[in-house]
Amino acid sequence: MTWAATLDYGRKTKNEDIRPGPLRPANIIRNKFPTYKNGSNGIVIKLADGPEVPPLKEVVAKETEELLDRRQRFSVRELAMKFEKGLNTATLLSKEVKWRQVALLERDILLKNLKSVLESLRGQVTGKTKDEIEESISMVEILAVQLSKREAELIQQKTEVTELAKSLKLASEDAKRIVEEERVNANTEVESARSAVQRVQEALQEHEKMSKKLEGHGGTKERS
């Protein structure tokens, strides 16, 4: 046989099951270890649950994840700086190759002019002098071939440096974009953390209000 027991001032008849009304709002955070309090007539009143405290293992795991994430962001920033440095180096190399091409072009023009002068002199002299001019013309032709090979190598080098500069530029832009995204995400995380702290504070305040309210009900029943 059960006796009537409620937290309000109404009465119930015998043989009626105890059906306590809701003692807490649904938005209070549940805890694994609820607290209880003895009320009047031996009735056990369950108080509002306190905020859930995460296990130490979860806290450590979360902090470790945050540290790794910060390290990754720092690595991305370092990578962006390296790409920027590489792009500057590639730009300098490209300019240097261009200057070398200009110098080779000037030498090629000089060799052509020299060959033209030597050929004009070859028809005006005879004997040993003519042989020396012939030898000089051969040397000029050899130098011209060497300059042509060098020019081809510089053109190839310029192409490679240009492609490298383009790749580094794209990589640098991507790295900068990633850094900017990480900055925005970090700001979002900060705002989210602030909101979470505010929600927890509101929940704690609500918990304190409900606890005081329940204690007041218990004291009233005891006096009655």
Backbone bond lengths (Angstrom), bond angles and torsions (degrees), N, CA, C in turn:
res aa  C-N    CA-C-N  psi(-1)  N-CA   C-N-CA  omega(-1)  CA-C   N-CA-C  phi
1 M - - - 1.461 - - 1.529 108.33 -
2 T 1.303 114.89 133.75 1.463 119.84 179.26 1.511 109.80 -113.63
3 W 1.329 115.37 149.60 1.460 120.87 -178.75 1.519 109.76 -104.97
4 A 1.311 114.00 155.29 1.460 119.22 -179.42 1.515 109.97 -66.17
5 A 1.343 115.13 136.85 1.466 119.24 179.29 1.505 108.61 -154.94
6 T 1.302 119.04 116.95 1.455 123.00 177.84 1.513 108.03 -137.96
7 L 1.307 114.65 171.07 1.460 120.05 176.56 1.526 112.13 -94.73
8 D 1.360 117.67 -9.48 1.468 119.20 178.08 1.529 108.95 -95.23
9 Y 1.316 116.64 -170.17 1.458 121.58 -176.01 1.526 112.55 -99.74
10 G 1.289 118.02 9.90 1.459 121.52 176.47 1.511 111.13 -78.31
11 R 1.337 118.02 168.50 1.455 122.34 179.04 1.518 109.64 -123.45
12 K 1.330 115.02 153.48 1.454 121.04 177.02 1.521 108.67 -130.82
13 T 1.309 116.05 158.89 1.460 121.58 -178.93 1.497 110.29 -84.70
14 K 1.352 116.51 168.26 1.445 121.70 177.95 1.518 110.18 -66.53
15 N 1.336 114.47 165.74 1.465 122.69 178.74 1.518 112.12 62.45
16 E 1.284 118.09 17.03 1.464 121.22 177.90 1.515 108.84 -105.64
17 D 1.320 116.07 131.92 1.463 120.37 -177.11 1.517 110.78 -64.95
18 I 1.313 113.51 149.71 1.466 119.20 177.09 1.517 108.59 -77.55
19 R 1.293 118.44 124.91 1.472 122.82 178.76 1.521 108.61 -131.47
20 P 1.280 115.61 80.96 1.477 117.53 -179.26 1.517 111.22 -65.20
21 G 1.318 116.52 144.10 1.456 121.07 177.93 1.507 110.73 -76.05
22 P 1.322 117.21 176.33 1.472 120.31 179.98 1.516 110.49 -64.93
23 L 1.325 114.93 128.89 1.459 120.15 -177.36 1.515 113.06 -100.92
24 R 1.323 118.00 -3.38 1.466 120.03 -177.16 1.518 109.21 -153.19
25 P 1.311 118.24 152.57 1.470 120.40 176.50 1.508 110.97 -71.59
26 A 1.334 114.59 157.38 1.470 119.18 -175.95 1.512 112.84 -73.21
27 N 1.324 117.69 -15.77 1.467 118.89 -175.66 1.520 113.35 -88.14
28 I 1.366 117.65 1.44 1.460 119.59 176.95 1.515 109.08 -74.97
29 I 1.322 116.30 136.80 1.465 121.20 -177.97 1.519 110.04 -69.58
30 R 1.331 117.46 135.26 1.460 121.93 179.77 1.518 110.58 -81.69
31 N 1.316 114.02 148.95 1.460 120.54 177.15 1.513 108.91 -121.82
32 K 1.316 116.31 154.35 1.457 120.15 179.80 1.525 111.54 -72.04
33 F 1.328 118.31 -21.32 1.455 121.95 -177.30 1.529 109.22 -123.22
34 P 1.346 118.65 83.12 1.465 121.02 -179.47 1.519 110.94 -67.34
35 T 1.311 115.37 154.86 1.460 121.23 179.74 1.524 109.79 -103.84
36 Y 1.311 116.04 150.14 1.458 122.10 -178.49 1.531 109.33 -128.99
37 K 1.354 115.01 158.77 1.455 120.84 178.48 1.521 109.19 -143.59
38 N 1.304 116.80 138.29 1.461 121.47 178.25 1.518 109.94 -75.49
39 G 1.325 116.04 124.38 1.449 121.31 177.72 1.513 111.13 -99.64
40 S 1.309 116.04 -164.33 1.466 120.32 179.03 1.516 110.43 -72.42
41 N 1.327 116.87 151.89 1.466 123.08 178.90 1.518 112.78 59.62
42 G 1.324 117.17 27.54 1.463 120.01 176.58 1.510 114.42 75.06
43 I 1.314 118.46 12.02 1.459 121.58 -179.35 1.520 109.09 -77.33
44 V 1.335 115.83 134.51 1.459 121.12 178.74 1.512 108.65 -94.65
45 I 1.310 116.38 121.85 1.463 121.78 -179.07 1.513 108.78 -105.43
46 K 1.312 116.29 126.89 1.463 120.93 177.34 1.518 109.03 -87.80
47 L 1.305 116.08 120.18 1.459 120.54 -179.90 1.511 110.89 -79.10
48 A 1.321 114.88 165.89 1.467 119.31 178.40 1.513 109.71 -63.20
49 D 1.315 115.39 139.50 1.461 120.43 -178.07 1.514 110.88 -70.05
50 G 1.326 116.57 149.68 1.451 121.97 175.71 1.509 110.71 -84.64
51 P 1.318 118.78 171.53 1.468 121.53 179.47 1.514 110.90 -65.41
52 E 1.316 115.16 142.25 1.461 120.75 -178.24 1.529 110.21 -71.28
53 V 1.309 116.20 131.85 1.463 121.86 179.09 1.520 108.64 -101.63
54 P 1.330 119.32 118.77 1.470 120.25 -178.39 1.514 111.18 -66.16
55 P 1.343 117.59 149.28 1.466 120.96 177.62 1.523 110.99 -61.70
56 L 1.341 115.26 155.66 1.464 120.74 -178.91 1.522 111.14 -60.75
57 K 1.343 116.57 -36.07 1.458 120.47 -179.27 1.521 111.28 -61.34
58 E 1.353 115.76 -41.55 1.464 119.47 179.28 1.525 110.82 -67.53
59 V 1.322 116.41 -37.94 1.472 119.88 179.24 1.516 110.59 -63.33
60 V 1.340 116.76 -45.59 1.469 120.97 179.51 1.520 110.65 -63.75
61 A 1.347 116.45 -42.30 1.465 120.18 179.92 1.523 110.92 -62.76
62 K 1.337 116.68 -40.63 1.459 120.29 179.60 1.520 111.11 -65.89
63 E 1.338 116.89 -43.64 1.464 120.18 179.07 1.526 111.03 -63.74
64 T 1.339 116.54 -39.24 1.470 120.22 177.72 1.518 110.83 -63.13
65 E 1.325 115.93 -42.58 1.467 119.80 178.81 1.521 111.17 -62.60
66 E 1.338 116.47 -40.55 1.463 119.90 178.59 1.523 111.28 -64.95
67 L 1.335 117.33 -39.30 1.466 120.45 178.40 1.521 111.11 -64.83
68 L 1.343 116.21 -42.55 1.467 119.53 178.32 1.522 110.78 -63.92
69 D 1.342 115.77 -38.06 1.457 119.56 179.14 1.522 110.54 -65.51
70 R 1.342 116.75 -40.59 1.469 119.73 177.20 1.522 110.86 -64.67
71 R 1.335 116.46 -38.70 1.461 120.22 178.72 1.523 110.05 -63.83
72 Q 1.347 116.16 -40.55 1.463 119.52 179.32 1.523 110.53 -64.40
73 R 1.338 116.25 -40.84 1.458 119.45 178.57 1.521 110.54 -64.14
74 F 1.331 116.66 -40.49 1.464 120.25 178.18 1.521 110.17 -63.82
75 S 1.351 117.10 -39.29 1.461 120.86 178.62 1.524 110.52 -64.26
76 V 1.328 116.82 -38.91 1.464 120.33 178.53 1.519 110.18 -63.27
77 R 1.327 117.01 -41.13 1.468 120.29 178.15 1.525 110.69 -64.19
78 E 1.337 115.95 -42.79 1.465 119.48 176.99 1.520 110.50 -60.75
79 L 1.334 115.99 -42.54 1.460 120.59 -179.80 1.520 110.51 -62.72
80 A 1.323 116.57 -41.58 1.463 120.06 178.37 1.523 111.00 -61.47
81 M 1.333 116.64 -41.01 1.466 120.59 178.53 1.526 111.02 -65.10
82 K 1.341 116.75 -39.27 1.464 120.08 178.90 1.524 110.88 -66.69
83 F 1.335 116.41 -41.05 1.465 119.54 177.49 1.529 110.64 -61.89
84 E 1.323 115.85 -41.80 1.465 120.21 179.43 1.524 110.50 -63.24
85 K 1.329 116.44 -42.40 1.462 120.91 178.06 1.520 110.73 -64.50
86 G 1.340 116.63 -42.62 1.466 120.32 178.02 1.513 112.14 -63.51
87 L 1.339 116.32 -37.35 1.463 120.14 177.96 1.522 110.83 -64.36
88 N 1.316 117.23 -42.19 1.466 120.28 177.80 1.530 111.19 -63.01
89 T 1.338 116.41 -41.03 1.468 120.32 178.35 1.519 110.99 -63.97
90 A 1.341 116.39 -43.42 1.466 120.27 179.16 1.523 111.15 -63.07
91 T 1.318 116.94 -36.63 1.466 120.25 177.69 1.525 110.91 -64.83
92 L 1.330 116.22 -42.06 1.467 119.85 177.22 1.527 111.25 -63.79
93 L 1.336 116.90 -40.79 1.469 120.36 178.05 1.521 111.04 -62.96
94 S 1.321 115.92 -40.88 1.462 119.58 179.45 1.529 111.01 -62.26
95 K 1.329 116.45 -41.93 1.465 119.84 177.86 1.529 110.96 -65.44
96 E 1.340 115.82 -39.57 1.462 119.51 179.64 1.526 111.15 -63.92
97 V 1.326 116.56 -42.01 1.470 120.24 177.59 1.520 110.33 -62.52
98 K 1.318 116.72 -38.97 1.464 120.60 178.93 1.522 110.76 -63.49
99 W 1.327 116.78 -41.95 1.468 120.03 178.57 1.529 110.87 -64.13
100 R 1.328 116.27 -39.21 1.464 119.60 178.23 1.525 110.95 -64.73
101 Q 1.317 116.73 -37.91 1.465 119.79 177.60 1.520 110.91 -63.26
102 V 1.325 115.89 -41.80 1.470 119.55 178.55 1.524 110.22 -62.57
103 A 1.342 116.23 -42.74 1.472 119.84 179.32 1.526 111.18 -63.49
104 L 1.341 117.04 -41.82 1.470 120.49 178.53 1.519 111.22 -65.16
105 L 1.310 116.34 -37.74 1.465 119.36 178.69 1.526 110.58 -64.17
106 E 1.325 116.44 -41.34 1.467 119.74 177.97 1.529 110.95 -64.50
107 R 1.342 116.87 -40.34 1.462 119.87 177.92 1.524 110.87 -65.35
108 D 1.301 116.04 -38.79 1.471 119.27 179.43 1.526 110.89 -63.17
109 I 1.335 114.94 -40.45 1.469 118.43 178.09 1.528 110.62 -64.95
110 L 1.326 116.13 -41.76 1.466 119.86 178.57 1.527 111.59 -62.28
111 L 1.333 117.15 -41.87 1.470 120.60 179.61 1.524 111.23 -65.13
112 K 1.317 116.32 -39.68 1.470 118.95 178.39 1.531 110.87 -64.60
113 N 1.316 115.57 -41.87 1.469 118.66 177.73 1.523 111.22 -64.84
114 L 1.341 115.94 -40.59 1.463 119.53 179.11 1.522 111.01 -64.52
115 K 1.324 116.97 -41.83 1.457 120.43 178.86 1.521 110.87 -63.61
116 S 1.317 116.22 -39.70 1.465 119.94 178.65 1.525 111.25 -62.80
117 V 1.324 117.16 -40.81 1.467 121.25 178.57 1.522 110.81 -66.49
118 L 1.314 117.25 -43.11 1.464 121.23 -179.61 1.524 111.26 -65.04
119 E 1.307 116.63 -39.71 1.467 119.34 178.75 1.529 111.37 -66.19
120 S 1.326 115.64 -35.87 1.471 117.85 177.49 1.528 111.44 -68.80
121 L 1.328 117.09 -33.16 1.466 120.72 178.17 1.524 111.91 -75.25
122 R 1.334 116.78 -28.02 1.462 119.98 -176.48 1.530 111.63 -61.06
123 G 1.309 117.12 -32.99 1.468 119.31 179.71 1.512 114.15 -80.79
124 Q 1.338 116.61 -6.51 1.457 120.01 -177.13 1.523 113.81 -104.27
125 V 1.318 117.15 -8.85 1.465 120.02 -177.54 1.522 109.97 -123.62
126 T 1.307 114.21 166.68 1.465 120.20 178.69 1.519 109.50 -139.34
127 G 1.312 115.14 171.67 1.459 120.28 174.16 1.515 112.96 71.26
128 K 1.355 113.53 -141.00 1.464 120.68 -175.21 1.522 112.23 -63.37
129 T 1.310 116.76 -37.24 1.466 120.25 179.90 1.520 110.80 -62.45
130 K 1.339 115.69 -40.45 1.452 119.21 178.77 1.525 110.81 -63.85
131 D 1.340 116.02 -40.07 1.472 119.25 177.93 1.530 111.58 -61.89
132 E 1.333 115.73 -39.61 1.464 119.33 178.80 1.527 111.18 -65.29
133 I 1.322 115.63 -38.06 1.469 119.24 178.38 1.527 110.43 -66.31
134 E 1.354 115.57 -40.66 1.464 119.74 177.57 1.534 110.58 -60.10
135 E 1.317 115.63 -42.53 1.471 120.09 178.76 1.530 111.07 -64.70
136 S 1.324 116.00 -39.86 1.468 119.70 178.55 1.527 111.27 -64.52
137 I 1.336 116.12 -40.13 1.467 119.84 178.28 1.531 110.58 -62.49
138 S 1.342 116.69 -40.93 1.471 120.82 178.14 1.527 111.00 -62.10
139 M 1.329 116.35 -41.78 1.463 120.15 178.69 1.534 111.21 -64.12
140 V 1.340 115.38 -40.08 1.469 119.18 178.31 1.520 110.67 -63.48
141 E 1.330 117.03 -40.75 1.467 120.71 179.02 1.537 111.32 -64.18
142 I 1.348 115.91 -40.80 1.477 119.65 177.55 1.532 110.54 -62.67
143 L 1.325 115.86 -43.56 1.465 119.75 178.13 1.530 111.60 -62.68
144 A 1.336 115.75 -37.53 1.465 119.78 179.03 1.529 110.78 -63.55
145 V 1.359 115.87 -41.28 1.474 119.71 178.18 1.531 110.51 -63.65
146 Q 1.338 115.96 -43.65 1.464 119.89 179.05 1.533 111.74 -62.36
147 L 1.325 115.41 -40.39 1.462 119.27 178.30 1.527 111.54 -65.70
148 S 1.334 116.39 -36.28 1.465 120.20 178.25 1.531 110.77 -64.28
149 K 1.349 115.51 -42.13 1.468 119.34 177.58 1.530 110.67 -63.90
150 R 1.333 114.75 -43.29 1.459 119.07 -179.86 1.520 111.08 -63.76
151 E 1.325 115.55 -38.02 1.465 119.80 178.58 1.523 110.91 -65.18
152 A 1.348 116.76 -40.10 1.465 120.53 177.47 1.535 110.89 -63.23
153 E 1.334 115.78 -40.51 1.466 119.78 177.80 1.528 111.39 -63.84
154 L 1.335 115.82 -40.23 1.462 119.32 179.26 1.527 111.52 -66.95
155 I 1.334 115.84 -37.02 1.471 119.15 177.62 1.527 110.26 -63.03
156 Q 1.352 115.65 -43.62 1.458 120.15 177.34 1.531 111.15 -63.10
157 Q 1.322 114.72 -42.04 1.462 119.30 179.01 1.522 111.01 -64.56
158 K 1.321 116.04 -39.75 1.462 120.01 178.62 1.523 110.82 -63.14
159 T 1.340 116.05 -40.57 1.467 119.99 178.41 1.527 111.02 -62.23
160 E 1.340 115.70 -44.76 1.464 119.82 -179.77 1.526 111.52 -64.89
161 V 1.327 116.07 -42.58 1.464 119.66 179.78 1.525 110.65 -65.36
162 T 1.337 116.30 -38.82 1.467 119.98 178.62 1.523 110.92 -63.39
163 E 1.336 116.38 -44.39 1.466 120.01 177.87 1.526 111.08 -63.66
164 L 1.338 115.54 -40.35 1.462 119.36 178.05 1.524 111.03 -63.02
165 A 1.325 115.61 -41.74 1.464 119.42 179.59 1.528 110.83 -63.57
166 K 1.332 116.47 -40.04 1.466 119.63 178.17 1.524 110.80 -63.39
167 S 1.341 115.76 -44.29 1.468 119.69 179.93 1.525 110.98 -63.24
168 L 1.337 115.67 -44.04 1.461 119.43 179.26 1.526 111.69 -65.57
169 K 1.319 116.14 -35.18 1.460 119.52 178.49 1.521 110.76 -65.38
170 L 1.350 115.79 -45.03 1.461 119.57 177.80 1.528 110.82 -63.41
171 A 1.348 115.65 -43.71 1.465 119.46 179.52 1.525 111.07 -63.46
172 S 1.334 116.18 -39.66 1.462 119.85 178.89 1.522 111.14 -64.89
173 E 1.336 116.48 -42.16 1.462 120.13 177.97 1.522 111.15 -64.33
174 D 1.348 116.63 -41.30 1.468 119.99 177.72 1.525 110.93 -63.37
175 A 1.330 116.02 -43.17 1.466 119.55 179.98 1.529 110.88 -63.84
176 K 1.335 116.65 -41.53 1.461 119.78 177.79 1.527 110.79 -63.55
177 R 1.342 115.39 -39.68 1.467 118.97 178.47 1.535 110.65 -62.85
178 I 1.347 115.64 -42.14 1.465 119.74 179.51 1.525 110.62 -63.74
179 V 1.334 116.00 -42.26 1.467 120.00 178.62 1.525 110.53 -61.33
180 E 1.330 116.77 -41.59 1.463 120.38 179.14 1.526 110.64 -65.49
181 E 1.347 116.60 -41.67 1.460 120.06 177.40 1.525 110.91 -62.26
182 E 1.332 116.39 -40.93 1.460 120.17 179.05 1.527 110.79 -65.32
183 R 1.328 116.19 -35.58 1.467 119.39 178.13 1.524 110.58 -65.43
184 V 1.342 115.69 -43.70 1.465 120.02 178.19 1.525 110.40 -63.89
185 N 1.343 116.04 -43.17 1.468 119.86 179.36 1.527 111.20 -62.75
186 A 1.337 115.63 -38.85 1.467 119.28 179.03 1.527 110.71 -63.35
187 N 1.338 116.39 -42.01 1.460 119.64 177.44 1.524 111.08 -63.45
188 T 1.348 115.39 -39.83 1.463 119.60 178.08 1.520 111.05 -63.48
189 E 1.332 116.09 -41.07 1.464 120.39 179.25 1.527 110.97 -64.44
190 V 1.324 116.32 -38.53 1.464 119.72 178.70 1.523 110.29 -63.40
191 E 1.332 116.16 -45.44 1.460 120.09 179.00 1.522 110.85 -63.94
192 S 1.341 116.19 -39.90 1.466 120.17 178.21 1.521 111.16 -63.81
193 A 1.339 115.99 -40.53 1.467 119.71 178.41 1.528 110.92 -64.42
194 R 1.329 116.40 -40.16 1.462 119.45 178.12 1.525 110.87 -62.82
195 S 1.338 116.15 -41.77 1.460 119.97 178.59 1.521 110.94 -63.86
196 A 1.345 116.09 -40.18 1.466 120.13 179.67 1.527 110.73 -63.82
197 V 1.337 116.43 -42.88 1.468 120.27 178.06 1.520 110.67 -62.22
198 Q 1.327 116.07 -40.39 1.456 119.84 179.45 1.526 110.99 -64.63
199 R 1.346 116.52 -40.83 1.466 119.74 179.07 1.530 110.95 -64.34
200 V 1.334 116.22 -41.05 1.467 119.62 178.91 1.526 110.45 -64.22
201 Q 1.324 116.58 -41.92 1.462 119.89 178.59 1.524 111.05 -62.14
202 E 1.336 116.56 -42.11 1.460 120.02 177.72 1.524 111.03 -63.73
203 A 1.342 116.50 -40.01 1.460 120.19 178.74 1.525 111.12 -64.52
204 L 1.340 116.65 -39.98 1.460 120.40 178.11 1.529 111.12 -64.89
205 Q 1.320 116.41 -41.08 1.458 119.72 177.68 1.521 111.27 -63.46
206 E 1.330 116.13 -41.64 1.457 120.55 177.68 1.527 110.64 -64.28
207 H 1.324 114.98 -38.22 1.470 120.13 178.18 1.525 111.18 -62.77
208 E 1.327 116.56 -43.01 1.460 120.40 179.02 1.526 111.09 -64.85
209 K 1.330 116.87 -40.35 1.464 120.38 178.87 1.525 111.03 -62.43
210 M 1.344 116.52 -45.87 1.456 120.46 -178.86 1.518 111.12 -66.16
211 S 1.355 116.79 -37.42 1.460 120.03 178.81 1.523 110.57 -63.00
212 K 1.337 116.99 -45.18 1.460 120.65 178.48 1.522 111.02 -64.32
213 K 1.332 116.05 -37.97 1.456 120.01 -179.80 1.519 110.81 -65.41
214 L 1.337 116.62 -43.68 1.459 120.83 179.76 1.522 111.30 -67.17
215 E 1.330 117.04 -37.98 1.461 119.90 176.79 1.526 110.62 -63.80
216 G 1.321 116.31 -36.86 1.461 119.97 177.53 1.514 111.99 -64.98
217 H 1.348 117.59 -40.93 1.460 121.61 177.18 1.516 110.54 -63.07
218 G 1.333 116.40 -41.40 1.464 119.91 -179.52 1.516 111.53 -63.85
219 G 1.334 117.00 -41.40 1.459 120.28 179.26 1.515 112.25 -66.03
220 T 1.325 117.36 -35.89 1.461 121.51 178.85 1.517 111.16 -65.43
221 K 1.334 116.75 -43.00 1.459 121.34 179.83 1.520 110.72 -65.04
222 E 1.341 116.46 -38.02 1.458 119.06 -179.74 1.524 110.88 -66.25
223 R 1.348 117.42 -39.22 1.461 120.40 179.19 1.511 111.91 -68.14
224 S 1.392 115.65 -32.43 1.454 118.70 179.27 1.529 111.19 -75.81
